[in-house]
Amino acid sequence: MSLMPEIAGCVERGEDDRAADLVRQALAEGRAPLEILHEGLLPGMDTVGRQFRLREIFLPDVLLAARAMTAGLDLLRPLLAGEGIPTAGRVVLGTVHGDLHDIGKNLVGILLKGAGFDVIDLGHDVPARRFVDVARERGASVIGLSALLTTTMPVMRDVVALVRAEGLSDRVKVIVGGAPVSEAWAREIGADAYGYDAANAVERVRALLPPAG
Ligand code: B1M
């Protein structure tokens, strides 16, 4: 079997050690980190999500899959982040309150760092108020919000409202993303941008910031 489907299979079966071994092997064979991510790890996680929705697998299986995905991602992280020149702007990033999903948010953070942004990652389950306080205190130009649950998406609206209420809209832009989030939702809540995947998030963040100089 070729390496990428094998990596996907390891994620599906929650085989973290083997997933890491195969990612190492793929890197040793000269495969690009982004290729390993998009053709190995992510398809595995997609399958897991589908199976979970259809109740073919259960929460413990998803946890094991997430652990295998993370084992592979940890090896790619330094390579995806590259050298990075930390001058492109400061971004406060996190998964919103009530939401523990952080794999996609972590990917966004890795690619933002790789693109030269200074990323302050607040982690997951982050209250709206904390995003805004940290952005103000640390002089960030962008707040990046991730949500994977339809029930936690409203926290994004709270953040946008707080940024407005505190008179920060000119200085601090808000980008939202995550599987249930859409361009229409971003517009509805008054967010400044929507990123449909991690690479797109980087492009959208770049577009939000004034040109340097
Ligand atoms: Co849960 N989960 N989960 N889960 N989980 C989903 C999201 C779900 C769609 C599964 C399903 O039913 N098919 C479903 C949500 C349904 C809904 O709300 N409509 C769900 C559920 C219901 C739950 C629980 C409630 C289950 C339960 O307890 N009964 C529970 C909730 C816990 C909580 O958060 N309070 C739960 C728990 C978990 C685990 C802990 C087991 C685990 C998370 C582990 C972790 O993150 N550390 C987990 C996982 C792994 C998933 C699935 C299978 C995979 C998510 C993932 O990591 N995808 C997911 C099903 C699915 O999405 N296919 C599911 C890979 C990741 C790279 O993609 O996060 O979409 P994603 O990120 C992408 C883009 O969305 C985008 O870029 C990323 C890279 O391309 N993006 C941004 C993300 N954030 C962005 C921010 C941006 C821009 C782009 O700008 C700032």
Boltz pocket constraint, residues with backbone or C-beta under 6 A from the ligand:
constraints:
  - pocket:
      binder: B
      contacts: [[A, 42], [A, 45], [A, 46], [A, 48], [A, 49], [A, 50], [A, 52], [A, 53], [A, 59], [A, 62], [A, 63], [A, 66], [A, 98], [A, 99], [A, 100], [A, 101], [A, 102], [A, 103], [A, 104], [A, 105], [A, 107], [A, 108], [A, 143], [A, 144], [A, 145], [A, 146], [A, 147], [A, 148], [A, 149], [A, 150], [A, 151], [A, 175], [A, 176], [A, 177], [A, 178], [A, 179], [A, 180], [A, 194], [A, 195], [A, 196], [A, 197], [A, 198], [A, 199], [A, 201]]
      max_distance: 6.0
